[in-house]
Each structure stands twice: as structure tokens, then as C-alpha cells.
Amino acid sequence: MTKKFRFMVRLLAVVLAVVMLSSAVYLAVEADHDCSGDDCAICRQISICENLLKSLGLAGAAAAISAAFTYTVCRAILPCAEMNGTLTLVALKVKLSN
């Protein structure tokens, strides 16, 4: 990976963490507000923050499960392929002298 790509990945992770943290803080701060009724802007914002946290949590869980599955499958398949290629006399450092 290039340095620019790594930087962008880290930046995206930081931005995602800030968004999730700010949503959680907003929910904690505004939990005991005085509701003005059905058209309460704070209640609407709290609902949006809850939906954001649920969707990001679900997306994170799906990404983690797919990464774990991919890693497990690759670890199961690749050792067999590596074993077939490494069992040569040169790889085993067998001295071939008369």
C-alpha cells in the first residue's frame, strides 16, 4: 500500500470515529430535554443519530465478518498450495553429490 492510501484509510477511520462519538455524545446530552410535542426538532435529531449509529454498527459488523471469513478461507487454502510448491530438493537444501 502506498503512503497516500494508508493516510486516506486512517483519515477515513478517524472521521468515522468522530461521527460516531459525536452522535453518542449528542444522544447523552439531549436525552433529558423538554419535548415540545410531535414536531420536536431535538427528538427528530435524536432519532437520526440513533439510526446512524445502528447503520454504522451493522455495516462495521458486516465488514468485520466478511474480513474474518475471507482471512479464514485464505488461510485454509493457501497453506496447501504453499506446501506443494516448497517440497523440492533445492527448497529442502538436499546436497546432490556423487
N, C-alpha and C positions, 0 to 999 in steps of 0.2 A: 504494500500500500504506500502511496506517496504521502509526503508530509501534508500536502494540502487536503487530501482526502481524510486523513486522520484528524486534522484540525476541524474539518467540517463535521465529522461524526461526533467529535467531542462537543462542539458548539451546539449541535442539534440535541445532544443528551442534556446539556446544561439548560437550554431553553425549555425543553420538555419538563425537566425537574422544577424549574422556576414556575412554569404554568401550573403544574400540579400542586406545588407548595402554596402558591398564591390563592388558588381555588380553595384549598383546605383551610387556609388562614381566614379567607373571607367567610367561609361557612361557619367557622368557630366564632368570629367576631360578630356576625349578624344573626346568630342563632336566636337571640332573645330580643329581637326588635319589636317595636309596636306596629302590628299589622294594620293597614288602613282598609282592608277589605279584599274584594275579589281582584281588583286591579292593582295590587301592591307590587311595585317595581322591585322591591327587595326580595319578596317571595319568588318572583319570576327569575331574578338573578340567581338566587339560591338553587332553584330547580335546574337552571342552565349549568351551574357549577357541579351539581350532583351528576347530571348526565355526562358532563365532560370527564369527571373522574371515573365514572363507570365505564365509559367507552375506552378511555386510555388504559384503564386497568385490564379490560378484556383484550385490547389489542396487544398489550405487553405480555399477557399470559399466552396468547396465541403465538406471538413471536418466540417466546421462550420455549414453548412446547415444540414448535417446528424446528427450532435450532437444536434442541436436545434430540429430537428424532433423527434429524439429518446427521448429527455427530455420531449417534449410536449406529446408524446404518453404515456410515463411512468407516467407523472403527471395526465393524463386523466384516465388511467386505475387503477392505484394504490389507489387513494382515495376511489373508490367504493369498492375495495377489503378490505381496511382497515376498512371502516365503517361496513361491515358485521361482521368482527371479533371482534370489540370492543363494540358492543351493547349487553353486558351480564350484569347480575345483579352485579357480582363481579366487573367488569370493571366500572360500574356506581356507585359502592360503596353503594348499597342498603342494609340497615340493615334488616336482616331477623330474627326478634324476635317475640315470641308468644305473 
